[in-house]
């Protein structure tokens, strides 16, 4: 007797679940670009530790360094497009992703994805400005801090921003300590000798980012307390602060290696993207 086809209704599908291939392609391309940026930041920090102050160890400094290489004009466009692709991936995640989470945790992760998208767009726009020759090495963070200072309770707002950045830095350190970043890799990326190396890159990278962001947050808090916008700064200012400490070049060299390791971990994530 022939069997009848099942008439059971199919389970509802996410608007992006029918075909994730294009999303994975976008994510991988963007992660490679982000990895390039962090490897260059790490390299500039190491150069700074050895006394070369010609480059700024920040995302914009890394992009300017890239633009000075052979075929730099092409490379800067490729990396900038990669950053926009990474932002697109995070926007998709903000709108439809994190479906395995419930309630406030899902909302929190979607908001985090939206925040990452903004950061990636800013880096991408910086790259485009450098590519077309309109980038300046102005004090963007200082201007932002000065604008906050001019608002009612401006000093409190600047300190609040600083505390938020410190909190993010501490969270990066927590992820490094607990290896919470490992879930960004699929099972193959966490196994074997290569998996051990990837996790080591991640621990070093997240630790270095945690230290750097905690210093950036501290600079914002100091600027707010002293009412001096010029006391604030971004990643490059934070690394210069490390350099000025006892054993500064040695400490900065370690942080630079860690930041480069974060870039290497990002390459591994691109290869072993966890869905």
C-alpha positions in Angstrom: 0.0 0.0 0.0 1.6 3.3 -1.0 2.4 5.7 1.8 0.8 9.1 1.8 3.0 12.2 2.0 3.1 13.8 5.4 0.8 16.8 5.8 2.4 18.0 9.0 3.1 21.7 9.0 6.7 22.6 8.7 8.3 24.6 11.6 8.6 28.3 11.2 11.8 29.5 9.7 13.8 32.6 10.4 13.8 35.2 7.6 17.5 34.6 7.2 17.6 30.8 7.8 16.8 29.5 4.3 20.3 30.2 3.1 23.0 31.4 5.4 25.8 31.0 2.9 25.8 34.7 1.9 25.8 35.7 5.5 28.7 33.5 6.3 30.6 34.8 3.2 30.0 38.4 4.4 31.1 37.5 8.0 34.3 35.7 6.9 35.3 38.6 4.5 34.7 41.2 7.2 36.6 39.2 9.9 39.7 38.9 7.6 39.6 42.7 7.2 39.3 43.2 10.9 42.1 40.8 11.6 44.4 42.8 9.2 43.6 46.0 11.1 44.5 44.4 14.5 47.7 42.8 13.2 48.8 46.2 12.0 47.8 47.9 15.3 49.9 45.3 17.1 52.8 45.8 14.7 52.7 49.6 15.2 52.6 49.2 18.9 55.7 46.9 18.8 57.5 49.5 16.6 56.5 52.2 19.1 58.0 50.0 21.9 61.3 50.0 20.0 61.3 53.8 19.6 59.6 54.3 16.3 56.9 57.0 16.9 56.1 57.6 13.2 52.9 55.6 13.3 49.8 55.8 15.6 48.9 52.4 17.0 45.1 52.7 16.4 42.6 51.6 13.8 43.1 54.8 11.8 46.9 54.6 12.2 46.8 51.0 11.0 44.8 52.0 7.9 47.2 54.8 7.2 50.1 52.3 7.5 48.3 50.0 5.1 47.8 52.8 2.6 51.6 53.4 2.4 52.4 49.9 1.3 52.7 48.6 -2.3 49.2 48.6 -3.8 48.1 50.5 -0.7 45.3 52.3 -2.5 43.7 49.0 -3.5 44.4 47.4 -0.1 42.8 50.2 1.9 39.6 49.9 -0.2 39.5 46.2 0.2 39.8 46.5 4.0 37.3 49.3 4.2 34.8 47.3 2.2 35.5 44.4 4.5 34.6 46.5 7.5 31.3 47.5 5.9 30.6 43.8 5.3 31.4 43.1 8.9 29.0 45.9 9.9 26.3 44.3 7.6 26.8 41.0 9.3 26.3 42.5 12.7 23.2 44.4 11.6 21.7 41.2 10.4 22.6 39.6 13.7 21.0 42.6 15.5 17.8 42.2 13.6 17.4 38.4 13.3 20.2 36.7 15.2 20.8 35.2 18.6 17.6 33.2 18.4 19.0 30.5 20.7 18.8 33.0 23.5 15.8 34.0 25.5 14.4 37.3 26.8 16.8 39.9 28.0 19.8 38.0 27.1 18.7 38.0 23.4 18.0 41.7 23.6 21.4 42.3 25.1 23.2 40.4 22.5 21.3 42.1 19.7 22.1 45.5 21.1 25.8 44.4 21.3 25.7 43.4 17.7 24.2 46.8 16.8 27.0 48.5 18.8 29.7 46.5 17.0 28.1 47.5 13.6 28.6 51.2 14.5 32.2 50.6 15.4 32.9 48.7 12.2 31.2 51.5 10.1 33.4 54.1 11.8 36.5 52.1 10.9 35.3 51.6 7.4 34.5 55.3 6.9 38.0 56.2 8.3 39.5 53.9 5.7 37.5 55.5 2.9 38.6 59.0 4.0 42.2 57.8 4.0 41.7 56.3 0.5 40.4 59.5 -1.0 43.0 61.6 0.9 40.7 63.5 3.2 41.7 61.9 6.5 43.3 63.9 9.2 45.0 62.9 12.3 42.9 65.2 14.4 41.9 64.6 18.0 38.5 62.9 17.4 38.2 61.6 20.9 39.2 64.9 22.4 36.5 66.7 20.3 33.9 64.1 21.4 34.9 64.6 25.0 34.8 68.4 24.7 31.3 68.2 23.2 30.2 66.1 26.1 31.8 68.5 28.5 29.6 71.3 27.1 26.4 69.5 28.0 24.6 69.8 31.3 26.4 67.6 33.8 29.0 67.1 31.1 31.8 66.0 33.5 29.5 63.3 34.9 28.7 62.1 31.3 32.4 61.9 30.4 33.2 60.0 33.6 30.2 57.7 32.8 31.6 57.0 29.3 34.9 56.3 30.9 33.4 53.8 33.3 31.5 52.1 30.5 34.8 51.7 28.5 36.5 50.4 31.6 33.7 47.9 32.1 34.1 46.7 28.5 37.8 46.3 29.1 37.2 44.3 32.2 34.7 42.1 30.3 37.4 41.4 27.7 39.8 40.3 30.5 37.0 38.1 31.9 36.5 36.5 28.5 40.2 35.9 28.2 40.4 34.3 31.7 37.3 32.1 31.1 38.0 31.4 27.4 34.5 32.6 26.7 35.6 33.7 23.3 36.1 30.1 22.2 32.5 29.8 21.2 33.2 32.0 18.3 35.0 28.9 16.7 33.3 25.8 15.5 34.2 22.4 17.0 37.0 21.9 14.5 38.5 25.2 15.3 38.7 24.3 19.0 40.2 20.8 18.6 43.8 19.5 18.0 47.0 21.4 18.0 45.6 24.2 15.8 42.7 24.6 18.2 45.1 25.0 21.1 47.0 27.7 19.2 43.8 29.5 18.3 42.7 29.6 21.9 46.2 30.8 22.9 45.9 33.6 20.4 42.4 34.5 21.7 43.6 34.6 25.4 46.5 36.9 24.5 44.4 39.0 22.2 41.4 39.5 24.6 43.8 40.2 27.5 45.6 42.9 25.5 42.3 44.5 24.4 41.1 44.4 28.0 44.2 46.3 29.2 44.1 48.8 26.4 40.4 49.6 26.7 40.6 49.8 30.5 43.3 52.5 30.0 41.2 54.3 27.4 38.4 54.4 29.9 40.7 55.6 32.6 41.8 58.5 30.4 38.1 59.5 29.9 37.5 59.4 33.6 40.6 61.5 34.3 39.4 64.0 31.6 36.0 64.2 33.2 37.3 64.7 36.8 39.9 67.4 35.7 37.5 69.0 33.2 40.3 68.8 30.6 39.1 67.2 27.3 42.7 66.9 26.0 43.4 64.4 28.8 41.1 61.8 27.0 42.3 59.7 24.1 41.8 56.6 22.1 43.8 53.4 21.7 46.9 55.2 20.5 46.9 57.5 23.5 46.4 54.6 25.8 49.4 52.8 24.4 51.5 55.9 24.7 50.5 55.9 28.3 51.7 52.4 28.7 55.0 53.4 27.1 55.5 56.2 29.7 55.3 53.7 32.6 58.3 52.0 34.3 59.4 49.2 32.0 57.1 50.9 29.4 58.7 49.6 26.2 58.7 46.0 27.5 55.0 46.3 28.6 54.0 47.9 25.4 55.8 45.2 23.4 53.7 42.6 25.3 50.5 44.5 24.6 51.4 44.9 21.0 52.0 41.2 20.6 48.7 40.6 22.3 46.8 42.9 19.9 48.5 41.2 16.9 47.4 37.8 18.4 43.8 39.2 18.5 44.1 39.7 14.7 45.4 36.1 14.3 42.4 34.8 16.3 40.1 36.8 14.1 41.6 35.1 11.1 40.9 31.8 12.8 37.3 32.8 13.5 36.9 33.7 9.8 38.1 30.1 8.9 36.2 28.3 11.6 33.1 30.5 11.9 30.7 29.2 14.5 27.1 29.3 13.3 
